[in-house]
Amino acid sequence: MFSREESKKIRQEFWTSFGKEYPRKWLLYNTKMKEIQLKFTFDRKKAQVSLDIIDEDPLIREYYYEKLQSLQKILQEEYLSEVIFDPEYELPEEKMISRIYVELPGVSIHNKNNWPQVKEFLAMKMSKLEEFFKDFADFIKN
């Protein structure tokens, strides 16, 4: 096991090295929609790339989720074939969001042997998710 401080240092080392290997400006929180974020996740069990609908109001979350769900076939056929749609995704801090994501299970941020595979996964999948979001942002916003 790692202490909290050791774990924090490992996480910082991973994200710093990821940024150096893939030095581009990711869209992430700059979607120009306060309800939607694109997100990288890498913890002790999995890596994910996701589009999160984070509004506190369940009706607003449902509105955006249904819009994105109407694009599911396009997203799967042209961008991310293995995408998962989850209208009620619970974050570790027990907050409910809607999440559309791809996942690489069985990897750990504490295992540096996983890092090359995870970095490639994160970069490739986020590029595809960003491309999808940019292509359909006007539809999602309106």
N, C-alpha and C positions, 0 to 999 in steps of 0.2 A: 504494500500500500504506500501511497504517497501522502505526505502531509499536505495541508491546504496550501501552504506556501510553495512547496515543490510542484504541486499540480498547477498552480497559477503560473509559475515560471515556465513549465512545459507548454502550457497553452499559449503564452506570449511568444515563446520560441517558434511554435508551429506557425502562428499567424504572421509573424515577422518573416519567416522563411517563405511562406506562401506568397506574401506580398512582393518579395524580391524575385521569386521565380515567375510570377504572373503579374508584372507591374503595369496594370491597367486600371483605369477608373471604372469600377463596377457601379451599376445603377443603384442597387440596394435600397437605401432610404430615400433616394432622390427620384421617386416615381411621379412627383408632382400631384400625388393623391395621398392625403393624410391617412386614409383607411387601409392603404396597401403598401407593403414592403416586400422586397426580395431579400432573402436571407440565406447565409451560410450557417450550418450547424455542424459541429464535430465534437463529440463527447467520448465517453468511455465505451459506448456500445454501437455507435453508428455515425455516419456522415449523411447530411441532408442538404439539398438545395431546395428552397421553397419560396412560394408566393404566399404571403400571409395577409389575411384580411383581419385587421386587428381592432376594429371599432368595438367599443364597449356595448353599443346598442345591437342586440341580436337581429333586429329587423334590417338594419343597414348592412350587417355582415351577410345576412341571407340574400339581400338584393344583389350585392357584388358576387357572392358565391354562385347564384343562379345565372348571372351574366357569364361568368367564367365557365360554368358547367355547360352552357350552350355552345362553348367553343371546344369542349373536351375532345371531340373526334378530330378536329383540326390539330389540336395540341398533341394528341397521341400519334396521329399519322404523319405529321410534318416536323415535329420538334422533339418530343420526349415520349417515346412509345410506352415506357414503363411508369408514367405519371400516376400518382395516387391522389384522389380527391377525398378530403375529410372535412365535412361541414362542422364537426364538433371536436377539434383537436385541443387537448389539454396540455398546456405548457407545464414545465416542472414547478413553476410558482403558482400552479393551480388556476391560471387564467385561461379562459376559453377563447379560442380563435377559430377561424376557418383556415385550413391549410391545403394547398395544392403543392405536392412535392415529389421528388425522387429521392431514393434512399439507398445507401450502401451499408448494409448491415454487417455486423461481425468485425468491425474495426474499432480501434481505440486510440484516442489522442495521446495516451500514455505509451503506446507502442510505436517507437520511431520507425520500425520496419514497415508499418502501415502508411506512413506519411507520403511516399511517392505516389502510391495508388490513389490515396485520398485527394491529394493535390490535383492530380489529373482529372479525377471524377468531379471535384468541385468546379474546376475551371471549365471543363467541357460542358457540364450540365447547366451551369449558370449562364454561359454564353448562349446556349439554346433557349433558356428561360427568358433571358433579357431580349433576345431576338423576337420571341413570341410576344412578350409584353409590349415592346415597341411597335410591332406590327398591328396590334389590336388595342393600343392604349386609348385611341379616340372612341372606339366602341365601348370599352370598359368605363370610361369617364362619363359618357353621355347616357 
